[in-house]
Amino acid sequence: MATLINCPHCGRRTTDEFYIKGDASKVRPTSFGDGTMDQWHDYVHIRDNVRGRIAEYWHHTGGCRQWLVVERDSMTHDVYGVTPAQKWKPAGATKAAPARKAAARKAPAKKAGGKGS
């Protein structure tokens, strides 16, 4: 039996009508610059393989074409809640994404003779 998603716009639908787009709990960095490059790298490229309760962006491609956040269990596929994406905020939405320790990555060396030299 297929899992059913309770779309707030269309009602109960099978998961065949949806396209999963990924982790909705990540907080987008708020600025650009040398000090936030590690945050942007992590936001775009680093993915956790969470076991248990997760929040994901789902697009209702076979129905209303709206973006939703589906909270579900990645092991049992039990659905805990469905919220329109524009009304949902991740738990840490007030903070910028934490900087990850990047032991393997080194910051590029600054060139001599630039501004302020």
Backbone bond lengths (Angstrom), bond angles and torsions (degrees), N, CA, C in turn:
res aa  C-N    CA-C-N  psi(-1)  N-CA   C-N-CA  omega(-1)  CA-C   N-CA-C  phi
1 M - - - 1.451 - - 1.537 108.92 -
2 A 1.299 116.26 136.55 1.465 121.46 -178.78 1.528 110.24 -76.44
3 T 1.321 115.32 149.78 1.452 121.00 174.75 1.519 108.89 -71.57
4 L 1.326 115.89 140.80 1.463 120.82 178.83 1.521 109.73 -105.09
5 I 1.316 115.36 138.23 1.462 122.90 176.87 1.523 106.67 -112.69
6 N 1.329 116.48 130.62 1.455 120.59 179.32 1.533 109.31 -89.85
7 C 1.327 116.57 87.57 1.466 121.45 179.86 1.528 108.78 -65.98
8 P 1.349 118.24 129.47 1.461 120.25 -179.33 1.530 113.05 -65.76
9 H 1.341 117.17 -16.03 1.466 121.07 -178.12 1.527 112.51 -101.91
10 C 1.340 117.56 -34.41 1.470 122.03 -172.58 1.521 114.97 -113.40
11 G 1.320 117.60 -12.80 1.461 120.19 -176.12 1.527 111.05 92.84
12 R 1.342 116.58 -162.54 1.465 121.70 -176.06 1.519 110.64 -72.33
13 R 1.344 114.69 127.36 1.462 121.92 -179.97 1.530 109.54 -137.32
14 T 1.335 116.51 156.28 1.466 119.94 176.49 1.532 109.09 -77.78
15 T 1.326 115.49 158.03 1.465 120.43 -178.64 1.526 112.35 -66.10
16 D 1.318 118.60 -14.10 1.470 121.85 178.01 1.525 111.88 -61.36
17 E 1.320 118.11 -23.92 1.467 122.24 -178.19 1.524 112.87 -83.71
18 F 1.340 117.79 -4.89 1.460 121.88 -172.73 1.518 111.40 -115.03
19 Y 1.329 114.94 156.28 1.459 122.81 174.90 1.522 107.38 -124.07
20 I 1.337 117.43 121.87 1.465 121.61 -177.95 1.523 108.90 -82.74
21 K 1.340 116.36 130.73 1.459 120.94 -177.13 1.518 114.37 -113.51
22 G 1.306 120.36 -1.03 1.455 120.25 172.42 1.512 115.97 119.14
23 D 1.310 114.03 -174.90 1.461 125.44 -172.63 1.532 112.28 -59.81
24 A 1.322 116.06 123.40 1.463 120.92 178.91 1.520 112.29 -97.37
25 S 1.323 117.29 -2.87 1.461 118.87 -176.95 1.526 113.38 -89.22
26 K 1.329 117.42 -9.69 1.467 119.66 -179.78 1.523 109.85 -72.33
27 V 1.324 115.16 140.11 1.462 120.96 -179.95 1.524 108.67 -100.06
28 R 1.317 116.32 125.59 1.459 121.78 -179.00 1.530 109.70 -71.09
29 P 1.345 117.96 132.92 1.470 119.32 175.99 1.529 110.63 -58.75
30 T 1.327 116.03 150.00 1.467 119.71 -172.44 1.518 114.41 -94.75
31 S 1.341 117.80 -9.05 1.464 118.43 -178.91 1.525 110.37 -148.27
32 F 1.349 114.75 167.76 1.458 121.86 175.71 1.520 108.89 -109.01
33 G 1.292 116.79 154.30 1.459 120.76 176.32 1.504 110.64 149.62
34 D 1.333 115.25 172.63 1.460 120.43 -178.87 1.524 112.16 -58.35
35 G 1.308 116.86 -35.59 1.463 120.71 -177.54 1.520 114.38 -74.55
36 T 1.321 118.67 -12.29 1.460 120.45 -176.85 1.530 113.46 -115.63
37 M 1.332 118.11 6.70 1.465 120.28 -177.45 1.523 112.55 -63.15
38 D 1.334 118.06 -37.95 1.465 120.12 176.71 1.524 110.71 -64.88
39 Q 1.331 117.15 -37.74 1.468 120.63 177.55 1.525 110.78 -63.93
40 W 1.329 117.10 -43.33 1.472 120.67 179.28 1.529 110.53 -66.64
41 H 1.315 117.37 -39.84 1.459 120.32 177.73 1.527 110.13 -59.04
42 D 1.321 116.45 -48.81 1.457 120.62 179.98 1.525 111.71 -62.73
43 Y 1.330 117.50 -41.71 1.465 121.72 -178.52 1.529 111.35 -62.23
44 V 1.316 116.58 -41.11 1.468 120.76 -175.41 1.522 112.33 -84.73
45 H 1.343 118.51 -40.14 1.457 120.51 -167.49 1.524 116.67 -108.68
46 I 1.313 118.93 -27.77 1.460 120.50 -173.53 1.532 109.98 -89.35
47 R 1.324 115.32 125.59 1.464 121.39 179.90 1.525 109.27 -124.40
48 D 1.308 115.81 136.69 1.459 121.09 175.02 1.523 108.53 -94.89
49 N 1.313 116.68 144.92 1.452 122.01 175.38 1.524 106.31 -101.97
50 V 1.324 115.39 81.49 1.460 122.29 -172.26 1.524 110.43 -75.56
51 R 1.311 114.36 137.14 1.457 121.32 176.35 1.521 106.79 -110.34
52 G 1.316 116.49 112.05 1.456 120.45 -178.38 1.521 111.25 125.92
53 R 1.324 115.19 -146.76 1.465 120.75 -175.01 1.534 110.94 -74.37
54 I 1.335 116.05 129.08 1.456 122.87 -178.43 1.527 110.18 -137.98
55 A 1.328 116.48 161.88 1.466 123.00 173.48 1.521 106.94 -120.95
56 E 1.329 116.50 127.87 1.463 120.82 -176.88 1.521 110.50 -131.74
57 Y 1.351 114.65 149.95 1.461 119.58 171.25 1.522 108.35 -79.43
58 W 1.319 115.99 130.35 1.462 122.16 175.48 1.523 107.44 -125.97
59 H 1.320 116.25 139.14 1.465 121.65 177.17 1.524 108.11 -109.17
60 H 1.327 116.52 127.27 1.467 120.83 -178.60 1.531 109.25 -84.73
61 T 1.331 114.76 74.71 1.472 121.22 -175.02 1.522 112.39 -67.89
62 G 1.318 118.49 -30.99 1.455 121.51 -177.79 1.516 113.16 -94.71
63 G 1.310 117.54 16.80 1.466 120.74 -178.00 1.512 111.03 -146.40
64 C 1.311 116.37 -116.65 1.470 122.93 -173.81 1.526 113.91 -76.24
65 R 1.347 118.35 -9.78 1.468 124.69 179.73 1.528 113.08 64.78
66 Q 1.324 116.78 24.08 1.462 122.02 178.66 1.527 110.27 -92.31
67 W 1.343 115.77 154.08 1.460 122.36 174.51 1.524 108.85 -88.48
68 L 1.325 115.71 134.56 1.461 122.31 -179.60 1.519 109.38 -129.70
69 V 1.315 116.22 158.65 1.459 121.47 169.60 1.522 105.77 -112.10
70 V 1.332 114.66 119.24 1.459 121.42 -179.74 1.523 107.48 -106.21
71 E 1.326 115.73 122.62 1.456 121.68 175.24 1.519 106.85 -97.28
72 R 1.351 115.36 119.91 1.463 119.82 -175.81 1.512 110.31 -146.78
73 D 1.319 115.45 169.88 1.450 122.54 176.21 1.528 107.59 -95.85
74 S 1.329 117.39 123.60 1.466 120.61 -176.72 1.533 112.70 -72.48
75 M 1.313 118.00 -14.54 1.466 120.88 178.45 1.527 112.02 -91.35
76 T 1.328 116.67 -46.30 1.461 120.48 -175.23 1.525 112.69 -100.21
77 H 1.324 117.46 -14.34 1.466 124.66 -176.78 1.533 112.97 66.27
78 D 1.335 116.95 17.23 1.463 120.21 173.80 1.520 108.47 -67.21
79 V 1.328 117.21 135.27 1.461 122.35 179.93 1.519 108.51 -98.39
80 Y 1.360 116.29 125.73 1.462 121.97 -178.66 1.524 112.29 -96.58
81 G 1.311 116.97 -28.35 1.456 118.96 -178.24 1.521 111.88 -173.69
82 V 1.322 115.34 154.40 1.469 122.63 177.25 1.520 106.83 -133.12
83 T 1.342 116.42 127.65 1.460 122.32 -177.09 1.521 109.09 -132.20
84 P 1.342 119.03 138.99 1.465 119.01 171.89 1.527 109.42 -56.62
85 A 1.322 117.92 135.65 1.467 122.12 -173.76 1.525 112.46 -58.31
86 Q 1.317 118.27 -36.12 1.470 120.03 -178.20 1.525 112.65 -69.79
87 K 1.324 118.88 -15.77 1.467 122.05 179.35 1.528 112.47 -101.46
88 W 1.333 117.88 -6.48 1.459 121.89 -174.95 1.514 110.88 -97.82
89 K 1.334 116.20 138.90 1.465 121.36 175.71 1.517 108.43 -127.97
90 P 1.352 116.56 134.82 1.467 118.39 176.34 1.518 111.26 -64.73
91 A 1.309 116.97 159.61 1.466 122.36 -176.77 1.521 112.53 -56.99
92 G 1.328 119.19 -36.99 1.462 122.15 -177.92 1.519 112.61 -102.64
93 A 1.318 118.24 31.45 1.466 121.84 -172.66 1.514 113.96 -64.14
94 T 1.305 118.56 -19.78 1.463 119.79 -178.17 1.518 112.34 -84.37
95 K 1.326 117.73 -13.49 1.454 121.58 -178.28 1.523 110.08 -108.61
96 A 1.319 116.81 153.45 1.459 121.28 172.09 1.523 108.41 -74.01
97 A 1.318 116.40 157.78 1.457 120.62 179.45 1.521 109.57 -61.30
98 P 1.327 117.86 137.02 1.467 119.73 -178.34 1.518 110.93 -68.51
99 A 1.308 116.18 144.68 1.463 120.60 177.60 1.519 108.65 -74.15
100 R 1.307 115.89 134.79 1.458 121.46 -179.23 1.521 108.52 -92.77
101 K 1.306 116.58 143.70 1.459 119.80 176.54 1.521 107.60 -71.33
102 A 1.316 116.28 123.37 1.452 121.02 -176.73 1.521 110.02 -113.98
103 A 1.315 116.63 78.99 1.456 120.50 -178.15 1.525 111.02 -68.25
104 A 1.323 117.08 -34.50 1.459 120.52 -177.10 1.532 112.20 -79.98
105 R 1.313 117.20 -24.70 1.469 120.52 -178.79 1.512 109.05 -99.11
106 K 1.309 116.67 137.82 1.457 121.35 176.91 1.518 108.54 -116.63
107 A 1.314 116.46 143.38 1.457 120.99 176.32 1.514 108.72 -69.30
108 P 1.347 117.44 141.77 1.464 118.90 178.63 1.525 110.60 -64.49
109 A 1.344 115.82 146.54 1.454 121.09 179.56 1.536 109.51 -71.26
110 K 1.329 116.21 141.93 1.463 120.30 179.20 1.518 109.28 -79.13
111 K 1.315 114.90 141.79 1.466 120.45 179.57 1.528 110.20 -79.03
112 A 1.296 116.46 141.19 1.466 121.58 176.98 1.521 108.58 -77.69
113 G 1.294 117.21 149.27 1.457 121.48 176.43 1.522 113.24 93.42
114 G 1.316 118.56 3.36 1.461 121.25 179.53 1.514 110.19 -82.00
115 K 1.303 116.59 -165.15 1.464 121.90 178.55 1.515 110.09 -58.78
116 G 1.295 115.93 138.95 1.457 122.15 175.64 1.517 114.15 83.84
117 S 1.351 117.89 1.99 1.463 119.71 -179.55 1.508 110.46 -92.52
